[in-house]
């Protein structure tokens, strides 16, 4: 039987899922900067750490699945201006198994 994978193929991670890899990375880099958002002038507007993104996205995922009542496979319309809040909500959707449908506010 011949493998369908190219000869050069190798796994990105030993972890079975992206969430397992993200947990492992967050544990190692918890307080390190994950995202720096710049304003229209190129000045730093906000920063989020690996742990900050993971914790806030967990809150979003739990809120979507609990309070909002969505289930994996449902869709969520994300109405955000570009910024770190959108990014956290998007990762929260991924963690919940909810399909994020982004659109701009305003």
Phi and psi in radians as a Rosetta constraint file:
Dihedral C 1 N 2 CA 2 C 2 CIRCULARHARMONIC -1.700 0.35
Dihedral N 2 CA 2 C 2 N 3 CIRCULARHARMONIC 2.398 0.35
Dihedral C 2 N 3 CA 3 C 3 CIRCULARHARMONIC -1.253 0.35
Dihedral N 3 CA 3 C 3 N 4 CIRCULARHARMONIC 2.504 0.35
Dihedral C 3 N 4 CA 4 C 4 CIRCULARHARMONIC -1.511 0.35
Dihedral N 4 CA 4 C 4 N 5 CIRCULARHARMONIC -0.070 0.35
Dihedral C 4 N 5 CA 5 C 5 CIRCULARHARMONIC -1.536 0.35
Dihedral N 5 CA 5 C 5 N 6 CIRCULARHARMONIC 2.515 0.35
Dihedral C 5 N 6 CA 6 C 6 CIRCULARHARMONIC -1.106 0.35
Dihedral N 6 CA 6 C 6 N 7 CIRCULARHARMONIC 2.750 0.35
Dihedral C 6 N 7 CA 7 C 7 CIRCULARHARMONIC -1.050 0.35
Dihedral N 7 CA 7 C 7 N 8 CIRCULARHARMONIC -0.586 0.35
Dihedral C 7 N 8 CA 8 C 8 CIRCULARHARMONIC -1.373 0.35
Dihedral N 8 CA 8 C 8 N 9 CIRCULARHARMONIC -0.170 0.35
Dihedral C 8 N 9 CA 9 C 9 CIRCULARHARMONIC -1.105 0.35
Dihedral N 9 CA 9 C 9 N 10 CIRCULARHARMONIC 2.408 0.35
Dihedral C 9 N 10 CA 10 C 10 CIRCULARHARMONIC -2.609 0.35
Dihedral N 10 CA 10 C 10 N 11 CIRCULARHARMONIC 2.641 0.35
Dihedral C 10 N 11 CA 11 C 11 CIRCULARHARMONIC -1.180 0.35
Dihedral N 11 CA 11 C 11 N 12 CIRCULARHARMONIC 2.560 0.35
Dihedral C 11 N 12 CA 12 C 12 CIRCULARHARMONIC -1.176 0.35
Dihedral N 12 CA 12 C 12 N 13 CIRCULARHARMONIC -0.600 0.35
Dihedral C 12 N 13 CA 13 C 13 CIRCULARHARMONIC -2.582 0.35
Dihedral N 13 CA 13 C 13 N 14 CIRCULARHARMONIC 2.730 0.35
Dihedral C 13 N 14 CA 14 C 14 CIRCULARHARMONIC -1.381 0.35
Dihedral N 14 CA 14 C 14 N 15 CIRCULARHARMONIC -0.255 0.35
Dihedral C 14 N 15 CA 15 C 15 CIRCULARHARMONIC -1.267 0.35
Dihedral N 15 CA 15 C 15 N 16 CIRCULARHARMONIC 2.536 0.35
Dihedral C 15 N 16 CA 16 C 16 CIRCULARHARMONIC -1.334 0.35
Dihedral N 16 CA 16 C 16 N 17 CIRCULARHARMONIC -0.365 0.35
Dihedral C 16 N 17 CA 17 C 17 CIRCULARHARMONIC -2.403 0.35
Dihedral N 17 CA 17 C 17 N 18 CIRCULARHARMONIC 2.839 0.35
Dihedral C 17 N 18 CA 18 C 18 CIRCULARHARMONIC -1.138 0.35
Dihedral N 18 CA 18 C 18 N 19 CIRCULARHARMONIC -0.571 0.35
Dihedral C 18 N 19 CA 19 C 19 CIRCULARHARMONIC -1.187 0.35
Dihedral N 19 CA 19 C 19 N 20 CIRCULARHARMONIC -0.682 0.35
Dihedral C 19 N 20 CA 20 C 20 CIRCULARHARMONIC -1.113 0.35
Dihedral N 20 CA 20 C 20 N 21 CIRCULARHARMONIC -0.727 0.35
Dihedral C 20 N 21 CA 21 C 21 CIRCULARHARMONIC -1.148 0.35
Dihedral N 21 CA 21 C 21 N 22 CIRCULARHARMONIC -0.705 0.35
Dihedral C 21 N 22 CA 22 C 22 CIRCULARHARMONIC -1.115 0.35
Dihedral N 22 CA 22 C 22 N 23 CIRCULARHARMONIC -0.720 0.35
Dihedral C 22 N 23 CA 23 C 23 CIRCULARHARMONIC -1.066 0.35
Dihedral N 23 CA 23 C 23 N 24 CIRCULARHARMONIC -0.771 0.35
Dihedral C 23 N 24 CA 24 C 24 CIRCULARHARMONIC -1.103 0.35
Dihedral N 24 CA 24 C 24 N 25 CIRCULARHARMONIC -0.793 0.35
Dihedral C 24 N 25 CA 25 C 25 CIRCULARHARMONIC -1.133 0.35
Dihedral N 25 CA 25 C 25 N 26 CIRCULARHARMONIC -0.746 0.35
Dihedral C 25 N 26 CA 26 C 26 CIRCULARHARMONIC -1.107 0.35
Dihedral N 26 CA 26 C 26 N 27 CIRCULARHARMONIC -0.694 0.35
Dihedral C 26 N 27 CA 27 C 27 CIRCULARHARMONIC -1.074 0.35
Dihedral N 27 CA 27 C 27 N 28 CIRCULARHARMONIC -0.657 0.35
Dihedral C 27 N 28 CA 28 C 28 CIRCULARHARMONIC -1.381 0.35
Dihedral N 28 CA 28 C 28 N 29 CIRCULARHARMONIC -0.542 0.35
Dihedral C 28 N 29 CA 29 C 29 CIRCULARHARMONIC -2.135 0.35
Dihedral N 29 CA 29 C 29 N 30 CIRCULARHARMONIC 0.472 0.35
Dihedral C 29 N 30 CA 30 C 30 CIRCULARHARMONIC -0.728 0.35
Dihedral N 30 CA 30 C 30 N 31 CIRCULARHARMONIC -0.906 0.35
Dihedral C 30 N 31 CA 31 C 31 CIRCULARHARMONIC -1.638 0.35
Dihedral N 31 CA 31 C 31 N 32 CIRCULARHARMONIC -0.068 0.35
Dihedral C 31 N 32 CA 32 C 32 CIRCULARHARMONIC -1.265 0.35
Dihedral N 32 CA 32 C 32 N 33 CIRCULARHARMONIC 2.652 0.35
Dihedral C 32 N 33 CA 33 C 33 CIRCULARHARMONIC -1.215 0.35
Dihedral N 33 CA 33 C 33 N 34 CIRCULARHARMONIC 2.208 0.35
Dihedral C 33 N 34 CA 34 C 34 CIRCULARHARMONIC -1.757 0.35
Dihedral N 34 CA 34 C 34 N 35 CIRCULARHARMONIC -0.677 0.35
Dihedral C 34 N 35 CA 35 C 35 CIRCULARHARMONIC -2.494 0.35
Dihedral N 35 CA 35 C 35 N 36 CIRCULARHARMONIC 2.292 0.35
Dihedral C 35 N 36 CA 36 C 36 CIRCULARHARMONIC -2.086 0.35
Dihedral N 36 CA 36 C 36 N 37 CIRCULARHARMONIC 2.151 0.35
Dihedral C 36 N 37 CA 37 C 37 CIRCULARHARMONIC -1.771 0.35
Dihedral N 37 CA 37 C 37 N 38 CIRCULARHARMONIC 2.276 0.35
Dihedral C 37 N 38 CA 38 C 38 CIRCULARHARMONIC -1.834 0.35
Dihedral N 38 CA 38 C 38 N 39 CIRCULARHARMONIC 2.528 0.35
Dihedral C 38 N 39 CA 39 C 39 CIRCULARHARMONIC -1.391 0.35
Dihedral N 39 CA 39 C 39 N 40 CIRCULARHARMONIC -3.080 0.35
Dihedral C 39 N 40 CA 40 C 40 CIRCULARHARMONIC -1.097 0.35
Dihedral N 40 CA 40 C 40 N 41 CIRCULARHARMONIC -0.320 0.35
Dihedral C 40 N 41 CA 41 C 41 CIRCULARHARMONIC -1.689 0.35
Dihedral N 41 CA 41 C 41 N 42 CIRCULARHARMONIC 0.031 0.35
Dihedral C 41 N 42 CA 42 C 42 CIRCULARHARMONIC 1.506 0.35
Dihedral N 42 CA 42 C 42 N 43 CIRCULARHARMONIC 0.109 0.35
Dihedral C 42 N 43 CA 43 C 43 CIRCULARHARMONIC -1.523 0.35
Dihedral N 43 CA 43 C 43 N 44 CIRCULARHARMONIC 2.587 0.35
Dihedral C 43 N 44 CA 44 C 44 CIRCULARHARMONIC -1.104 0.35
Dihedral N 44 CA 44 C 44 N 45 CIRCULARHARMONIC 2.149 0.35
Dihedral C 44 N 45 CA 45 C 45 CIRCULARHARMONIC -1.741 0.35
Dihedral N 45 CA 45 C 45 N 46 CIRCULARHARMONIC -0.658 0.35
Dihedral C 45 N 46 CA 46 C 46 CIRCULARHARMONIC -2.856 0.35
Dihedral N 46 CA 46 C 46 N 47 CIRCULARHARMONIC 2.812 0.35
Dihedral C 46 N 47 CA 47 C 47 CIRCULARHARMONIC -2.330 0.35
Dihedral N 47 CA 47 C 47 N 48 CIRCULARHARMONIC 2.555 0.35
Dihedral C 47 N 48 CA 48 C 48 CIRCULARHARMONIC -2.253 0.35
Dihedral N 48 CA 48 C 48 N 49 CIRCULARHARMONIC 2.406 0.35
Dihedral C 48 N 49 CA 49 C 49 CIRCULARHARMONIC -1.515 0.35
Dihedral N 49 CA 49 C 49 N 50 CIRCULARHARMONIC 2.923 0.35
Dihedral C 49 N 50 CA 50 C 50 CIRCULARHARMONIC -0.963 0.35
Dihedral N 50 CA 50 C 50 N 51 CIRCULARHARMONIC -0.846 0.35
Dihedral C 50 N 51 CA 51 C 51 CIRCULARHARMONIC -1.115 0.35
Dihedral N 51 CA 51 C 51 N 52 CIRCULARHARMONIC -0.634 0.35
Dihedral C 51 N 52 CA 52 C 52 CIRCULARHARMONIC -1.129 0.35
Dihedral N 52 CA 52 C 52 N 53 CIRCULARHARMONIC -0.794 0.35
Dihedral C 52 N 53 CA 53 C 53 CIRCULARHARMONIC -1.112 0.35
Dihedral N 53 CA 53 C 53 N 54 CIRCULARHARMONIC -0.780 0.35
Dihedral C 53 N 54 CA 54 C 54 CIRCULARHARMONIC -1.150 0.35
Dihedral N 54 CA 54 C 54 N 55 CIRCULARHARMONIC -0.760 0.35
Dihedral C 54 N 55 CA 55 C 55 CIRCULARHARMONIC -1.171 0.35
Dihedral N 55 CA 55 C 55 N 56 CIRCULARHARMONIC -0.785 0.35
Dihedral C 55 N 56 CA 56 C 56 CIRCULARHARMONIC -1.190 0.35
Dihedral N 56 CA 56 C 56 N 57 CIRCULARHARMONIC -0.649 0.35
Dihedral C 56 N 57 CA 57 C 57 CIRCULARHARMONIC -1.220 0.35
Dihedral N 57 CA 57 C 57 N 58 CIRCULARHARMONIC -0.531 0.35
Dihedral C 57 N 58 CA 58 C 58 CIRCULARHARMONIC -1.137 0.35
Dihedral N 58 CA 58 C 58 N 59 CIRCULARHARMONIC -0.721 0.35
Dihedral C 58 N 59 CA 59 C 59 CIRCULARHARMONIC -1.032 0.35
Dihedral N 59 CA 59 C 59 N 60 CIRCULARHARMONIC -0.806 0.35
Dihedral C 59 N 60 CA 60 C 60 CIRCULARHARMONIC -1.068 0.35
Dihedral N 60 CA 60 C 60 N 61 CIRCULARHARMONIC -0.807 0.35
Dihedral C 60 N 61 CA 61 C 61 CIRCULARHARMONIC -1.043 0.35
Dihedral N 61 CA 61 C 61 N 62 CIRCULARHARMONIC -0.809 0.35
Dihedral C 61 N 62 CA 62 C 62 CIRCULARHARMONIC -1.129 0.35
Dihedral N 62 CA 62 C 62 N 63 CIRCULARHARMONIC -0.667 0.35
Dihedral C 62 N 63 CA 63 C 63 CIRCULARHARMONIC -1.122 0.35
Dihedral N 63 CA 63 C 63 N 64 CIRCULARHARMONIC -0.793 0.35
Dihedral C 63 N 64 CA 64 C 64 CIRCULARHARMONIC -1.076 0.35
Dihedral N 64 CA 64 C 64 N 65 CIRCULARHARMONIC -0.780 0.35
Dihedral C 64 N 65 CA 65 C 65 CIRCULARHARMONIC -1.370 0.35
Dihedral N 65 CA 65 C 65 N 66 CIRCULARHARMONIC -0.481 0.35
Dihedral C 65 N 66 CA 66 C 66 CIRCULARHARMONIC -1.686 0.35
Dihedral N 66 CA 66 C 66 N 67 CIRCULARHARMONIC -1.398 0.35
Dihedral C 66 N 67 CA 67 C 67 CIRCULARHARMONIC -1.068 0.35
Dihedral N 67 CA 67 C 67 N 68 CIRCULARHARMONIC -0.753 0.35
Dihedral C 67 N 68 CA 68 C 68 CIRCULARHARMONIC -1.344 0.35
Dihedral N 68 CA 68 C 68 N 69 CIRCULARHARMONIC -0.537 0.35
Dihedral C 68 N 69 CA 69 C 69 CIRCULARHARMONIC 1.500 0.35
Dihedral N 69 CA 69 C 69 N 70 CIRCULARHARMONIC 0.328 0.35
Dihedral C 69 N 70 CA 70 C 70 CIRCULARHARMONIC -1.346 0.35
Dihedral N 70 CA 70 C 70 N 71 CIRCULARHARMONIC 2.835 0.35
Dihedral C 70 N 71 CA 71 C 71 CIRCULARHARMONIC -2.229 0.35
Dihedral N 71 CA 71 C 71 N 72 CIRCULARHARMONIC 2.797 0.35
Dihedral C 71 N 72 CA 72 C 72 CIRCULARHARMONIC -0.921 0.35
Dihedral N 72 CA 72 C 72 N 73 CIRCULARHARMONIC 2.333 0.35
Dihedral C 72 N 73 CA 73 C 73 CIRCULARHARMONIC 1.715 0.35
Dihedral N 73 CA 73 C 73 N 74 CIRCULARHARMONIC -0.334 0.35
Dihedral C 73 N 74 CA 74 C 74 CIRCULARHARMONIC -1.249 0.35
Dihedral N 74 CA 74 C 74 N 75 CIRCULARHARMONIC 2.944 0.35
Dihedral C 74 N 75 CA 75 C 75 CIRCULARHARMONIC -1.934 0.35
Dihedral N 75 CA 75 C 75 N 76 CIRCULARHARMONIC 2.581 0.35
Dihedral C 75 N 76 CA 76 C 76 CIRCULARHARMONIC -2.284 0.35
Dihedral N 76 CA 76 C 76 N 77 CIRCULARHARMONIC 2.194 0.35
Dihedral C 76 N 77 CA 77 C 77 CIRCULARHARMONIC -1.423 0.35
Dihedral N 77 CA 77 C 77 N 78 CIRCULARHARMONIC 2.075 0.35
Dihedral C 77 N 78 CA 78 C 78 CIRCULARHARMONIC -1.751 0.35
Dihedral N 78 CA 78 C 78 N 79 CIRCULARHARMONIC 1.890 0.35
Dihedral C 78 N 79 CA 79 C 79 CIRCULARHARMONIC -1.843 0.35
Dihedral N 79 CA 79 C 79 N 80 CIRCULARHARMONIC 1.662 0.35
Dihedral C 79 N 80 CA 80 C 80 CIRCULARHARMONIC -2.414 0.35
Dihedral N 80 CA 80 C 80 N 81 CIRCULARHARMONIC 2.615 0.35
Dihedral C 80 N 81 CA 81 C 81 CIRCULARHARMONIC -1.305 0.35
Dihedral N 81 CA 81 C 81 N 82 CIRCULARHARMONIC 2.721 0.35
Dihedral C 81 N 82 CA 82 C 82 CIRCULARHARMONIC -0.999 0.35
Dihedral N 82 CA 82 C 82 N 83 CIRCULARHARMONIC 2.352 0.35
Dihedral C 82 N 83 CA 83 C 83 CIRCULARHARMONIC 2.829 0.35
Dihedral N 83 CA 83 C 83 N 84 CIRCULARHARMONIC 3.138 0.35
Dihedral C 83 N 84 CA 84 C 84 CIRCULARHARMONIC -1.128 0.35
Dihedral N 84 CA 84 C 84 N 85 CIRCULARHARMONIC -0.508 0.35
Dihedral C 84 N 85 CA 85 C 85 CIRCULARHARMONIC -1.106 0.35
Dihedral N 85 CA 85 C 85 N 86 CIRCULARHARMONIC -0.700 0.35
Dihedral C 85 N 86 CA 86 C 86 CIRCULARHARMONIC -1.077 0.35
Dihedral N 86 CA 86 C 86 N 87 CIRCULARHARMONIC -0.798 0.35
Dihedral C 86 N 87 CA 87 C 87 CIRCULARHARMONIC -1.022 0.35
Dihedral N 87 CA 87 C 87 N 88 CIRCULARHARMONIC -0.794 0.35
Dihedral C 87 N 88 CA 88 C 88 CIRCULARHARMONIC -1.093 0.35
Dihedral N 88 CA 88 C 88 N 89 CIRCULARHARMONIC -0.756 0.35
Dihedral C 88 N 89 CA 89 C 89 CIRCULARHARMONIC -1.109 0.35
Dihedral N 89 CA 89 C 89 N 90 CIRCULARHARMONIC -0.689 0.35
Dihedral C 89 N 90 CA 90 C 90 CIRCULARHARMONIC -1.105 0.35
Dihedral N 90 CA 90 C 90 N 91 CIRCULARHARMONIC -0.813 0.35
Dihedral C 90 N 91 CA 91 C 91 CIRCULARHARMONIC -1.117 0.35
Dihedral N 91 CA 91 C 91 N 92 CIRCULARHARMONIC -0.660 0.35
Dihedral C 91 N 92 CA 92 C 92 CIRCULARHARMONIC -1.040 0.35
Dihedral N 92 CA 92 C 92 N 93 CIRCULARHARMONIC -0.719 0.35
Dihedral C 92 N 93 CA 93 C 93 CIRCULARHARMONIC -1.087 0.35
Dihedral N 93 CA 93 C 93 N 94 CIRCULARHARMONIC -0.795 0.35
Dihedral C 93 N 94 CA 94 C 94 CIRCULARHARMONIC -1.009 0.35
Dihedral N 94 CA 94 C 94 N 95 CIRCULARHARMONIC -0.769 0.35
Dihedral C 94 N 95 CA 95 C 95 CIRCULARHARMONIC -1.129 0.35
Dihedral N 95 CA 95 C 95 N 96 CIRCULARHARMONIC -0.569 0.35
Dihedral C 95 N 96 CA 96 C 96 CIRCULARHARMONIC -1.464 0.35
Dihedral N 96 CA 96 C 96 N 97 CIRCULARHARMONIC -0.176 0.35
Dihedral C 96 N 97 CA 97 C 97 CIRCULARHARMONIC 1.352 0.35
Dihedral N 97 CA 97 C 97 N 98 CIRCULARHARMONIC 0.322 0.35
Dihedral C 97 N 98 CA 98 C 98 CIRCULARHARMONIC -1.699 0.35
Dihedral N 98 CA 98 C 98 N 99 CIRCULARHARMONIC 2.390 0.35
Dihedral C 98 N 99 CA 99 C 99 CIRCULARHARMONIC -1.349 0.35
Dihedral N 99 CA 99 C 99 N 100 CIRCULARHARMONIC 2.028 0.35
Dihedral C 99 N 100 CA 100 C 100 CIRCULARHARMONIC -1.398 0.35
Dihedral N 100 CA 100 C 100 N 101 CIRCULARHARMONIC 2.289 0.35
Dihedral C 100 N 101 CA 101 C 101 CIRCULARHARMONIC -2.060 0.35
Dihedral N 101 CA 101 C 101 N 102 CIRCULARHARMONIC 1.641 0.35
Dihedral C 101 N 102 CA 102 C 102 CIRCULARHARMONIC -1.389 0.35
Dihedral N 102 CA 102 C 102 N 103 CIRCULARHARMONIC 2.517 0.35
Dihedral C 102 N 103 CA 103 C 103 CIRCULARHARMONIC -2.597 0.35
Dihedral N 103 CA 103 C 103 N 104 CIRCULARHARMONIC 2.776 0.35
Dihedral C 103 N 104 CA 104 C 104 CIRCULARHARMONIC -1.521 0.35
Dihedral N 104 CA 104 C 104 N 105 CIRCULARHARMONIC 2.521 0.35
Dihedral C 104 N 105 CA 105 C 105 CIRCULARHARMONIC -1.489 0.35
Dihedral N 105 CA 105 C 105 N 106 CIRCULARHARMONIC 2.766 0.35
